[in-house]
């Protein structure tokens, strides 16, 4: 029995005819694309882990345990008791030790040292895991012209991230006992930007059919990525100010759904309240969470309604929109639990991990709706009606 519907045909690079819904054997170009895509997905996975390790480093207050930036020699940890004592003495000169951790033992110092050292080592490893295969692929001609500049930009952002990381740490070594929330938020958002660019580029190399959807769906899907990135920035401000430990009730905050304006805006100039007022920063973080969730609901409804306006690959698109909405719902629930229980390590790390999962789903969903250079040889086709004698 032949059913009507929309099928995908892979347009071959040769002019030989092929039957519907059948793919030609993988060409050398297709194999190369798959290899490059898998490499980029592996790099994206490493960045995902890197962000989580960075979160654990912050939550355990380990980020200031290494007071020097040695990109090469710093790869090796202390190897003798003398070297351990030397590193400990450097940390003892910091405001964090003198005001917060005075009396810390060498054993306790080693614990926070290993967190920061692992975080920095992972950053170096990601740089090598990106650059060496990239150069090899370039030498072999496996990187297509449309992707070369993009990949060099990603590498440049990765190098910048190392410098931003030290810039952040340096802010907590002079007059503060923690890093600047401005620099912490910049460090996190830059890491997420690199993650988004890497994942988007990897998905752009996948062989898939072009999805016929209204332009507004693409626009709203991309807008959701921007909103999630903004929420990550606000989350970093909350973490840097420890605002989540001050107002720990939900759904009320400071005794109301909307706090009194005199408590939200009392710093001068006015803009400082959005970055330094713990109440306003946490309030903004909550309100944006609700706003993103509502935007995801409206996007899901639009996806469902758009099915009626013309042909589209409804299944994968609807699944992506539903997955994003589900992940956002879970994230809000974890955020409430983290708040109420005053940021225990397990809940706080889960909250950060699901935030990255939300970002991952948002990127993959938006990229699916965006025309890709590697999908230029795929097209959506409508099969001709079956001859009358074939119908049953």
Protein Blocks (a to p, Z undefined) as FASTA:
>chain_A
ZZeddddddddfblcdcdehiacdddfklmmmmmmmmmmmmmmmmmmmmmmmmmmmmmno
pmlmpccdcfklmmpccfbfklmmmmmmmmmmpmklmmmmgoiafklmmmmmmmmmmmmm
mmmmmmmmmmmmmmmmmmnopacfklmmmmmmmmmmmmmmmmmmmmmmmmmmmmmcbdcf
klmmmmmmmmmmmmmmmmmmmmmmpccddddddfklmmmmmmmmmmmmmmmmmmmmmmmn
ommmmmmcdfbeghiabdcfklmmmcccfklmmmmmmklmmmmmmmmmmmmmmmmmmmmm
mmmmmmmnoccdfklmmmmmmmmmmmmmmmmmmmmmmmmnoopaklmmmmmmmmmmmmmm
mmmmmmmmpccfklmmgccdddddddfklpZZ
